[in-house]
Amino acid sequence: MERSEKRLNERLRVCVATCNRADYSKLAPIMFGIKSHAEIFDLEVVVLGSHLIDDYGNTFRMIKQDEFDIHAKLHTIVRGEDEAAMVESVGLALVKLPDVLQRLAPDILLVHGDRFDALALATAAALMNIRILHLEGGEVSGTIDDSIRHAISKLAHYHAVCTRSAERHLISMCEDHSHIILAGCPSYDKLLSAHQRDDYTDIINSWLGDDVKEQSYIVALQHPVTTDIQNSIKIYELMLDALISFNKRTLILFPNIDAGSKEMVRVMRRKGIEQHPNFRAVKHVPFDQFIQLVSHAGCMIGNSSCGVREAGAFGTPVINLGTRQTGRETGENVLHVRDADTHNKIYHALELQFGKRYPCSKIYGDGNAVQRILKFMQSIDLSEPLQKKFCFPPVKECISQDIDHILETQSALAVDLGGTNLRVAIVCMKGKVVKKYMQLNPKTFEERIELMLTMCKQAMADAVHLNCRILGVGVSTGGRVNPQDGIVLHSTKLINEWSSVDIRTPISSALHLPVWVDNDGNCATLAERKFGHGKGVENFVTIITGTGIGGGIIQHNELIHGSTFCAAELGHIVVSLEGPECMCGSHGCIEAYSSGLALQREAKRLHDEDLLLVEGMSVNNKEQVNATHLLNAARLGNSKAESILHTAGTALGLGIVNILHMINPSLVILSGVLAEHYENPVRQVISQRALLSAQGTKVMVSELEDPALLGAASMVLDYTTRRTY
């Protein structure tokens, strides 16, 4: 990492946020280092947490005594010393921090350790796109601190760790190795050079009395374990009993502000520790003096990280109680009493440890951490993207999680019941018809259901070999359909024995799959919404031009069914009071003019009157005259055929104008075999007959090859993506 050229001549704005006496002991050496390199760094100091609480010694004063300018003081602790108060304190810090961070606008925020205050700092900085350097990440210990420490590491962009094991832990947590510096603990820089002060005897006497000698006293510091508060209070009480029985002069520090600390203080006062002649109970000791007291103590007892970290540098014997430091790297000076369930067990540990001396340990540092951290900060490239990159280990690719694979394999069985044919298809999520099956539509209900099930079962068997996972069955059918119950209420005349028919139950029972059923016009509209021109369009109408005229309406992204499921019977919009009779029994419907059956009727009439055929045309005697012959005649210049098609197109256009005036869609899609023949006439009628506000409505010809099948499939596929149908 190298700083960008643009920033080479600018000072790096480093914000150091300190929350309590413990983290200040680690941050202060770095702050002094930053201050001594004012030509490179601009130091900003934010003080919050228990620093500002009188019960915990108002320790912000020692920051002032060290002659650091405090740029912001935030009162973030909600008193209560229970779990809820810790959560509320994090929330309060998150409310107050944004204004400060926005005002200071640091390039880097230094966050230490694993306290809940630090989690609030890291969260705020990460959300405000401020680079975070986390100190002492990657370590392992007990309680909720472990989870908080690792959470901060995941939010942090850079890491300064104390041990090789911590470095390996961060790498295993997928942190970028190039963003990690093995620096050591910053507090070691001070304690290794300062613990042999000439005035250490005066310091001991000032805190413990004139008659107290080196290695004749105990330092006790026990904090609550927030994940097991009651047990930690019990251990604290047993520790006090053991210390009273052991009868040595003891300096005992008040616990930190975590949940359970209030109860621990009550225990201490109930036992009269503050008045006991062997005890000196204090809220705070300046770090440089605390170093002297620990380094010359006969023993240290409790669960403070100082016991397993700093005390090892002096060879001071330590008794670690409970689980708070479980997993920490320790020197041989530490005796663990994790199951500290009796007074005698703790007392025996005191007998074993008190007055001993162990080899000095440098697990957590060699005294050069600060210079490494300062050099590391100088190397940070502020032009690098802020988004963290996690270095995940290579894993075998799981194809089932690939979106293309999902779109290709998750499929639906689509069924289309037409007047002539029964079709079944396997349709994948992309709208591709993987395989299609077709048979003539039987004339009776029983035969039709039996054939449908046979075709579906064959398709399901083939789907296994085609690597398609069938999610359900969608059925498109002519007639009026109740899609909620899967029942055909009333069929068209083209399909026999198909009224008041429950389609869903027999298919679902036989195939053990969910089944959706709807009208073929609605299905074609759903196909356009998912795969065609209607994709992403909030309001549109589809007109189906085929044997009959049908369609569907999408309004505010939803398919309209109507109160009795006959909405969008667009073919039966009346466009003439004196028009030809329609199959519905009425006169002048669009379907009576523009459907394939209507064109076939007119073609037969012209043929019977010898007015159909023109040069280049012929009709076999065995061949039935149909709409195709009329279209060919018009294409070859038959004026009668052209007039009929013009009338059909005009009728369809008038019906669409009525639709535009009623529901005001932004798009009309023409679908079916006759769509391209009607496109221009429809546009012309809209331009001539529609209101000015509706004349801008787009008219497009569908590009879907199988709208009924695709629409039937879309009912299934839309459900799997949780889209409301």
Helices and strands as residue ranges (DSSP letters): G 5-7, E 12-18, H 21-35, E 41-48, G 49-52, G 54-56, H 60-65, E 72-74, H 83-104, E 108-112, H 116-127, E 131-135, H 143-155, E 158-161, H 164-172, G 177-179, E 180-182, H 186-194, H 200-208, E 217-221, H 229-246, E 249-253, H 261-270, G 273-275, E 279-282, H 287-295, E 299-302, H 305-308, G 310-313, E 318-321, E 334-337, H 343-353, H 369-378, G 399-401, H 403-409, E 410-417, E 421-428, E 433-440, H 445-465, E 469-477, E 480-482, E 487-490, E 501-502, H 504-511, E 515-519, H 520-531, E 540-545, E 549-555, E 558-559, G 570-572, H 590-594, H 596-608, H 627-635, H 639-663, E 667-672, H 675-689, G 692-694, E 698-701, H 707-720
